[in-house]
Amino acid sequence: MRFLLFLLPIFALFADDSAYVVLPHGTTIQGDYFARGSTVEISGHIKGDLFVLASQAFVDGTVDGSILFVGGELSHSGYVGQNIRGAGGHVVISGDVGGSVSVVAGSLDLSPKALIKGNVVGMTGTADFASRINGNIRISSSFLRLSDGVGGFVTANVGQLRITSKANVKGPITYWSTNDAHIDSNAKLTGGIKHEDSIFSNVTRKSFIKKLSTGSKLATILMNFFYSLVVGLVLLRYYRNRVDTSYEVLTKGPVRAFLTGVMIAILLPLISLFFLMTIVGAPFALTLIAVNVIGFYMAKVISILWITRLSTQRFRIHRFEKLNFFFALIIYFILVRIPYVGLAISIVATLLGVGAAILKNKTVNN
């Protein structure tokens, strides 16, 4: 089971995002069930494990085994006999879980209606635990909120910890953070609470890894990788012609694309500032800034796809394009963690992608 969990991110590279998969109420599956598509709805009864690869997954039925998923959003409001494991952008659990919850996610919400009979292990951007958790909690998050009972201990590497008046934690709480926790005076902390410095600070004080010493930064890096992977797969799946055109632009004139990217990076802030100075243009300026942030984020993915294709064609391993992109993205995220050099790589990749996008549109219009 755990071996399959590690393979799911690889399988996700080849998922069919066009399908709408529904297992209706009243339907019973004897054994395991595999579902992949843009949207997955599970309202029936699965007498085995549920494997999900989807942009959106809604599970309000019964799964006797475990749920293993990779996707953008998972909403569980039914019953799972064993565990929920996987990776996603937004995970909401409002049903019962007979085992444990182990996820990597942008946000993890456990609603008051949920009951987690086992442990909760996660690496998230934000975590809101408003459900009863019978086991232990181990989590790394930029923000963690506890507002119900916890039967075991809590170990957290967090940016900020909030414990509300409804919290009732039986075991000891140990958290690593640069900030003091916000604890309501009515919270019941039977096992006490202990605040430690950042978990990596004593080991890596003079190393560049110190920059990753808080859970919030580590979670940000992982989610940045996840979203970059999703953006790249979407571009390869639905915008193949645009990717090919950008590839041709970068191959024929990388210097020209880079200089164009530099020019755009200089002009766009000036244009946005000009509109912000006017009452009528302020809403347009804010929209322009938001669009540009998204555009610059996607631009680096274009550059990584270009480098991936150049490298794989040279070494004649271009057959598995999505898999090659996955490993190229891992290498990129390792390189950008190098002090100074990583910043330069990130800037160049972004500017190349921006320039390619502008020149691509010009080429298409001509």
C-alpha positions in Angstrom: 0.0 0.0 0.0 2.7 2.5 1.0 4.7 1.6 -2.1 1.7 2.6 -4.3 1.5 5.9 -2.5 5.0 6.8 -3.6 4.2 5.8 -7.2 1.0 7.9 -7.4 2.8 11.2 -8.3 4.4 9.4 -11.2 1.1 7.9 -12.4 -0.4 11.4 -12.1 1.8 12.5 -15.0 -0.3 10.3 -17.3 -3.7 10.9 -15.9 -6.6 11.7 -18.3 -7.9 15.1 -17.2 -10.8 15.1 -19.7 -13.0 12.5 -18.0 -15.9 13.0 -15.5 -16.1 9.9 -13.3 -19.1 9.1 -11.2 -19.7 6.2 -8.9 -23.4 6.7 -8.0 -25.1 6.0 -4.7 -26.3 2.4 -4.5 -23.4 1.0 -6.5 -21.1 -1.5 -4.8 -17.5 -2.3 -6.0 -16.0 -5.5 -4.8 -12.3 -4.8 -4.4 -10.2 -1.8 -5.2 -11.4 1.1 -7.5 -9.3 3.4 -9.6 -10.7 6.7 -10.7 -9.0 9.4 -12.8 -10.3 12.5 -14.5 -11.0 16.2 -14.2 -13.8 15.5 -11.7 -14.4 12.4 -9.6 -17.6 11.8 -7.5 -17.7 8.7 -5.3 -21.1 8.2 -3.7 -21.2 4.4 -3.8 -19.7 1.6 -1.7 -16.1 0.4 -2.3 -15.2 -2.8 -0.5 -11.5 -2.1 -1.0 -9.2 0.8 -1.6 -9.9 4.0 -3.6 -7.2 5.4 -5.8 -7.9 8.9 -7.2 -6.1 11.1 -9.7 -8.3 14.2 -10.3 -8.5 17.9 -10.4 -11.5 17.7 -8.1 -12.6 14.6 -6.1 -15.7 14.4 -3.9 -16.2 11.4 -1.8 -19.4 11.1 0.2 -19.8 7.3 -0.1 -18.3 4.5 1.9 -14.7 3.1 1.4 -13.9 0.1 3.5 -10.2 0.4 2.8 -8.1 3.5 2.3 -8.2 6.5 0.0 -5.0 7.3 -1.9 -5.2 10.5 -4.0 -3.2 13.0 -6.0 -5.1 16.1 -7.3 -6.1 19.6 -6.9 -8.9 19.2 -4.4 -10.3 16.4 -2.2 -13.5 16.7 -0.3 -14.4 13.7 1.9 -17.7 13.7 3.7 -18.4 9.9 3.8 -16.8 7.1 5.7 -13.3 5.6 5.2 -12.5 2.4 7.1 -8.8 2.8 7.1 -6.6 5.7 6.0 -6.5 8.8 3.8 -3.2 9.5 2.1 -2.0 11.6 -0.7 -1.1 15.1 -2.1 -3.4 17.9 -3.1 -4.0 21.6 -3.3 -6.9 21.7 -0.9 -8.1 18.9 1.3 -11.3 19.0 3.3 -12.4 16.2 5.6 -15.9 16.3 7.2 -16.6 12.6 7.4 -15.3 9.7 9.6 -11.8 8.2 9.1 -11.2 4.8 10.8 -7.5 5.1 10.5 -5.0 8.0 10.0 -4.7 11.0 7.7 -1.3 11.6 5.9 -1.2 14.4 3.3 0.9 17.0 1.7 -1.4 19.9 0.8 -1.8 23.6 0.3 -4.4 23.6 3.0 -5.9 20.8 5.2 -9.3 21.4 6.9 -10.8 18.9 9.4 -14.3 20.1 10.0 -16.2 19.7 13.4 -18.3 16.9 11.8 -15.2 14.7 11.1 -13.8 12.1 13.4 -10.2 10.9 12.9 -9.7 7.7 14.9 -6.0 7.5 14.1 -3.1 10.0 13.7 -2.8 13.0 11.5 0.5 13.6 9.7 0.9 16.4 7.3 2.9 19.0 5.5 0.7 21.9 4.6 0.5 25.6 3.9 -2.3 26.1 6.5 -4.1 23.6 8.7 -7.4 24.0 10.6 -8.2 21.1 12.9 -11.7 21.5 14.2 -12.5 17.8 14.5 -11.9 15.1 17.1 -8.6 13.4 16.6 -8.1 10.2 18.8 -4.4 9.8 17.9 -1.4 12.0 17.6 -0.6 15.0 15.4 2.7 15.5 13.6 2.6 18.4 11.2 4.7 21.1 9.5 2.7 24.1 8.5 2.8 27.9 8.2 -0.4 28.1 10.3 -2.0 25.5 12.6 -5.3 26.0 14.4 -6.5 23.5 17.1 -10.1 23.7 18.2 -11.2 20.3 19.4 -10.0 17.2 21.2 -6.7 15.4 20.6 -6.2 12.1 22.3 -2.5 11.9 21.9 0.5 14.3 21.6 1.0 17.2 19.2 4.4 17.8 17.4 4.4 20.8 15.1 6.9 22.8 13.1 4.9 25.9 12.4 5.0 29.6 11.5 2.1 30.3 13.9 0.2 28.1 16.3 -3.4 29.0 17.5 -5.1 26.9 20.3 -8.7 28.0 20.8 -11.0 27.7 23.9 -12.5 24.5 22.5 -9.2 22.6 22.4 -8.7 19.7 24.7 -5.3 18.0 24.2 -4.5 15.0 26.4 -0.9 14.6 25.4 2.1 17.0 25.5 2.4 19.7 22.8 5.8 20.5 21.4 6.1 23.1 18.7 9.1 24.6 16.9 8.5 28.2 15.8 10.0 31.6 15.8 6.7 32.9 17.2 4.9 32.3 20.5 1.6 30.4 20.2 -1.7 32.1 20.7 -3.4 30.0 23.4 -6.9 30.7 24.8 -7.0 30.7 28.6 -9.9 28.2 28.5 -8.1 25.6 26.4 -7.4 22.3 28.2 -3.8 21.2 27.8 -3.4 18.2 30.1 0.1 17.2 28.9 1.5 20.8 28.9 3.1 22.7 26.1 6.8 23.3 25.1 8.1 25.9 22.7 11.4 25.1 20.9 13.5 27.2 18.5 13.2 26.3 14.8 13.8 22.6 14.3 16.8 23.0 12.0 18.4 26.2 13.5 20.9 24.5 15.8 22.1 22.2 13.0 22.3 24.6 10.1 23.1 28.0 11.5 25.8 28.7 8.9 24.3 26.8 6.0 22.0 27.9 3.3 19.6 25.3 4.6 18.9 27.7 7.4 16.7 29.5 4.9 14.4 26.5 5.0 14.4 26.2 8.8 10.7 27.0 9.3 7.8 24.8 8.3 6.2 27.6 6.4 9.2 28.0 4.0 9.5 24.2 3.5 5.7 23.9 2.8 5.9 26.9 0.4 8.7 25.1 -1.5 6.8 21.9 -1.8 3.6 23.6 -2.9 5.5 25.7 -5.4 6.9 22.5 -6.9 3.4 20.9 -6.9 1.8 23.9 -8.6 4.7 24.2 -11.1 4.2 20.5 -12.0 0.4 21.0 -12.4 0.9 24.1 -14.7 3.4 22.2 -16.8 1.1 19.2 -17.3 -1.8 21.5 -18.1 0.3 23.3 -20.8 1.5 20.0 -22.3 -2.1 18.6 -22.2 -4.2 21.5 -23.5 -1.8 24.1 -25.0 0.5 22.0 -27.0 0.6 24.4 -29.9 1.6 27.3 -27.7 4.3 25.3 -26.0 5.7 24.2 -29.4 5.7 27.8 -30.6 7.4 29.1 -27.5 10.0 26.3 -27.9 10.7 27.4 -31.5 11.1 31.0 -30.3 13.6 30.1 -27.6 15.5 27.8 -29.8 15.9 30.3 -32.6 16.6 33.4 -30.4 17.2 32.8 -26.7 19.0 36.2 -26.3 16.2 38.0 -28.0 13.7 36.3 -25.8 15.7 37.2 -22.7 16.0 40.9 -23.6 12.3 41.0 -24.4 11.6 39.6 -21.0 13.8 42.2 -19.4 11.9 45.0 -21.2 8.5 43.6 -20.1 9.7 43.3 -16.5 10.7 47.0 -16.5 7.6 48.3 -18.3 4.8 46.5 -16.6 5.5 47.9 -13.0 5.7 51.4 -14.5 2.4 50.9 -16.3 0.7 49.5 -13.2 2.0 52.4 -11.1 0.7 54.9 -13.6 -2.8 53.4 -13.4 -2.7 53.2 -9.6 -2.2 56.9 -9.6 -5.6 57.4 -11.2 -8.9 56.6 -9.5 -10.5 55.2 -12.7 -7.4 53.1 -13.5 -6.8 51.7 -10.0 -9.0 48.6 -10.5 -7.4 47.9 -13.9 -3.9 48.3 -12.3 -4.7 45.7 -9.6 -6.1 43.3 -12.1 -3.0 43.8 -14.3 -0.7 43.2 -11.3 -2.5 39.9 -10.5 -2.4 38.7 -14.1 1.3 39.5 -14.3 2.1 37.7 -11.1 0.4 34.6 -12.5 2.1 35.1 -15.9 5.6 35.4 -14.5 4.9 32.3 -12.4 4.0 30.3 -15.5 6.9 31.8 -17.5 9.5 29.8 -15.6 7.6 26.6 -16.5 7.9 27.4 -20.2 11.7 27.7 -19.8 11.9 24.4 -17.9 9.9 22.7 -20.6 12.2 24.1 -23.2 15.4 23.0 -21.4 13.8 19.6 -20.8 13.0 19.1 -24.5 16.5 20.3 -25.6 18.2 17.9 -23.1 16.0 14.9 -23.9 16.3 15.3 -27.6 20.1 15.5 -27.4 20.3 12.3 -25.3 17.5 10.7 -27.3 15.2 10.1 -24.3 12.4 12.4 -25.4 9.8 9.6 -25.6 8.4 10.2 -22.0 7.9 13.9 -22.1 5.8 14.3 -19.0 8.1 12.1 -16.9 11.2 14.0 -18.2 9.6 17.3 -17.1 8.9 15.8 -13.7 12.6 15.0 -13.1 13.7 18.3 -14.7 11.5 20.2 -12.3 13.1 18.4 -9.4 16.6 19.4 -10.6 15.5 23.0 -11.1 14.1 23.3 -7.6 17.4 21.9 -6.2 19.5 24.4 -8.2 17.4 27.4 -7.2 18.1 26.6 -3.5 21.8 27.4 -4.1 22.6 30.9 -2.7 23.0 33.6 -5.4 23.3 31.1 -8.2 19.8 29.9 -7.6 18.4 33.4 -7.7 20.1 34.0 -11.0 18.8 30.8 -12.5 15.2 31.7 -11.3 15.4 35.2 -12.8 16.8 34.0 -16.2 14.2 31.2 -16.4 11.4 33.7 -15.7 12.6 36.3 -18.2 13.2 33.8 -20.9 9.7 32.5 -20.5 8.1 35.9 -20.5 10.0 36.9 -23.6 9.1 33.7 -25.3 5.4 34.3 -24.5 5.5 37.8 -26.0 7.4 36.8 -29.1 5.2 33.8 -29.6 2.1 35.9 -29.8 3.8 38.2 -32.3 4.8 35.2 -34.4 1.3 33.8 -34.3 -0.3 37.1 -35.3 2.1 37.5 -38.2 
